[in-house]
Amino acid sequence: MSERFPFLGRETIYRDGERAGYITSGGWGYTIGAAVGMGYVRAEPAISREELLSSLYELEVATERVPCQVTLSPLYDSKREKVLA
C-alpha cells in the first residue's frame, strides 16, 4: 500500500533490495485511504509466511522506488467500524 502513488499494474516488487515479483493490478482503496496493489512475490527456495512478512518491500513506480507494506489479510473494514463511526 502507498499513500501517494497509484498503482496501475506491472510495477516491479523488490524484496530486501532484490527483484521479487510484480503488481498484477492496482487502484485507490477508498475505504483505507491509500493506493492498493495486488501482486506476486517469487522466492526460491520457498520461504515461510513469517519470512515473507518480515522482509522489506519497495515498488518501482514511474522509475522511482517507493516503500510499501505487505499484508496477507483483507484490506476492508469487515466489522464496519469505520463506516459506522
Secondary structure in CASP SS format (residue, H / E / C, confidence):
PFRMAT SS
TARGET T0000
AUTHOR 0000-0000-0000
METHOD secondary structure of the structure
MODEL  1
M C 1.00
S E 1.00
E C 1.00
R C 1.00
F C 1.00
P C 1.00
F C 1.00
L C 1.00
G C 1.00
R C 1.00
E C 1.00
T E 1.00
I E 1.00
Y E 1.00
R E 1.00
D C 1.00
G C 1.00
E E 1.00
R E 1.00
A E 1.00
G E 1.00
Y E 1.00
I E 1.00
T E 1.00
S E 1.00
G E 1.00
G E 1.00
W E 1.00
G E 1.00
Y C 1.00
T C 1.00
I C 1.00
G C 1.00
A E 1.00
A E 1.00
V E 1.00
G E 1.00
M E 1.00
G E 1.00
Y E 1.00
V E 1.00
R C 1.00
A C 1.00
E C 1.00
P C 1.00
A C 1.00
I C 1.00
S C 1.00
R H 1.00
E H 1.00
E H 1.00
L H 1.00
L H 1.00
S H 1.00
S C 1.00
L C 1.00
Y E 1.00
E E 1.00
L E 1.00
E E 1.00
V E 1.00
A C 1.00
T C 1.00
E E 1.00
R E 1.00
V E 1.00
P E 1.00
C E 1.00
Q C 1.00
V C 1.00
T C 1.00
L C 1.00
S C 1.00
P C 1.00
L C 1.00
Y C 1.00
D C 1.00
S C 1.00
K C 1.00
R C 1.00
E C 1.00
K C 1.00
V C 1.00
L C 1.00
A C 1.00
END
